[in-house]
Amino acid sequence: MADPGSRGDLVIKERAITKIVTLTAAQVPGVSRSGNGLSRFTGRSLPRADVSVGTEAVAINLYVTLAWPSRIDDVGVRLRTAIETSVPDLIGLPVHELNIVVAGTSVEESANQAALDPNTADAFPARSETDAPLSTSTEDGASTGSAARLRPRTPRAVPAAVPAAVIIALLVIGLAVVAARELLIFHNAFDGAPWIRNTVEWAARLHWSEWIIPVIVACAAAGTVLLVAAIKPRPRTHVPISASAGAPVVWMRPTDVARTTSSHAAAVPGVAAARTTVTPKRVTVHVTAHDAGSDKVADIEAAVRIAVEPGLSQLGSTPTLRVKVRS
């Protein structure tokens, strides 16, 4: 009788690994579930994972929503530790690459939020020299403590050529329908005037006219626009969180950076409200003070800077900070 271990093969589907990763991520303190019934039906609820399975290792892109407030680097370390432990234990394959994308934040009072340590009350406290860096995994699954081998893909927007591609695809489908109609007419499947043949004959009888010049210019302009849209780089949609070494593996939306900055600014004594706008190179904090006299504006501005600069220093590229105070 054959050895029971050689009677068949064990095949682990990517869907099973995706489920393991998402369930593990959902149990990590600081990670929140998000998405209504429709988003769960379409597979867009968070946490969500894209998994690529090789013969000897697994690569994972993980999208999560963080409970507010929480330290992103600490949650990233917990996520990485949990996933790099559970996946090899359950499927026997090491994690070769793990990219974590913070897709949003949610304010909730849950057991996970209560389990956070006291340091997580501040979303962006200053990093100390003893903070552990985000680790990466080598091909054999061993943690190296360096992101030098990691080459994550930066979250970017939809390509500018997508609308043009959709329109061109619809036009090609329409052309296919017309061509099918011409084929049926040619084989006497039904009676009707052929469109393509009549159009070609009409074009063959054309002579030079003044309206042809605007058509040429319009076609050249349209071609130029389509060419630019095809080669235009996709803009970044997230801001990287700095890692101790190597490439960043955690990103935040500019909206979340603005919310974090506004929260810290609003906690400054004397500040009634705070609003933040974020651009790739600049962060502007608009502060409404209870008493913004000329003698207090400088003090409030300095206090706001002290409150928000530690958080902004955690970003991959520190933007220019501007504080505007008004009463």
BELTA-V782834 format. One record per backbone hydrogen bond with DSSP energy under -0.5 kcal/mol. NH is the residue of the N-H (numbers start at 1). CO is the residue of the C=O. Records with the same first field share a line. If there is no record, write none. Layout:
BEGIN
NH: CO, CO
END
This chain:
BEGIN
6: 3
7: 4
11: 9
12: 10
13: 11
16: 13
17: 13
18: 14
19: 15
20: 16
21: 17
22: 18
23: 19
24: 20
25: 21
26: 22
27: 23, 24
28: 25
31: 28
32: 65
34: 46
40: 36
41: 37
42: 38
43: 39, 40
44: 39
45: 39
46: 34
47: 63
48: 63
50: 61
51: 49
52: 59
54: 52, 57
58: 94
59: 52
60: 97
61: 50
62: 60, 99
63: 48
64: 101
65: 32
66: 104
67: 30
68: 106
72: 70, 123
75: 71
76: 72
77: 73
78: 74
79: 75
80: 76
81: 77
82: 78
83: 79
84: 80
85: 81
86: 82
87: 83
89: 85
90: 86
91: 87
92: 87, 88
94: 56
96: 58, 94
97: 58
99: 60
100: 249
101: 62
102: 251
103: 64, 101
104: 64
106: 66
108: 68, 106
110: 108
114: 110
115: 111
116: 113
120: 117
121: 118
122: 119
123: 121
125: 122
131: 128
138: 142
141: 138
144: 136
145: 136
150: 147
154: 152
157: 235
161: 229
162: 159
165: 161
166: 162
167: 163
168: 164
169: 165
170: 166
171: 167
172: 168
173: 169
174: 170
175: 171
176: 172
177: 173
178: 174
179: 175
180: 176
181: 177
182: 178
183: 179
184: 180
185: 181
186: 182
187: 183
188: 185
189: 184
190: 184
198: 194
199: 195
200: 196
201: 197
202: 198
203: 199
204: 200
205: 201
206: 203
212: 209
213: 210
214: 210
215: 211
216: 212
217: 213
218: 214
219: 215
220: 216
221: 217
222: 218
223: 219
224: 220
225: 221
226: 222
227: 223
228: 224
229: 225
230: 226
231: 227
232: 228
237: 155
238: 155
239: 252
241: 250
242: 240, 314
247: 147
252: 239
254: 237
256: 253
257: 253
258: 254
259: 255
260: 256
261: 257
262: 258
263: 259
264: 260
265: 261
266: 262
267: 263
268: 265
271: 268
272: 270, 288
273: 288
275: 286
277: 284
279: 282
283: 320
284: 277
285: 283, 322
286: 275, 284
287: 285, 324
288: 273
289: 287, 326
290: 270
293: 291
296: 293
297: 293
300: 296
301: 297
302: 298
303: 299
304: 300
305: 301
306: 302
307: 303
308: 304
309: 305
310: 306
312: 308
313: 309
314: 311
315: 312
316: 240
320: 281
322: 283
324: 285
325: 323
326: 287
END
